[in-house]
Amino acid sequence: MGYFLTLCAVLATSFGVVLYKQYAIKKRLLLLVTAIISFILAPVFSFLALKYLSVDTVYMMTSLNGLIVLILSYYVLKEKVVRMQILGAFLVFCGVSIYMV
């Protein structure tokens, strides 16, 4: 249950970032409201996850936000992804994977 709640926190944060950027481009109030709701839900999920997991595990998993935002930005916002971003995302993923083992 703790891993699921942490995943929800990571996804809420990542979607919030992408939705806020979409709001900055399109100026649609619904995007802003949805982004704010996502940003409010993210810490709620994180605090609930702390009931089941240690703080270092939850914190380490939240470092995946950058990786998910990179993927969402590529597909949703059609942003160009450069090699250094891919390398950074790969290193973050490897670090989290090694820590979680």
Buried (B, 14 or more C-beta within 10 A) or exposed (E): EBBEBBBBBBBBBBBBBBBBBBBEEEEEEEBBEBBBBBBEBBEEBBEBBBEBBEEEBBEBBBBBBBBBBBBBBBEBEEBEEEEEBEEBBEEBBEEBEEEEE
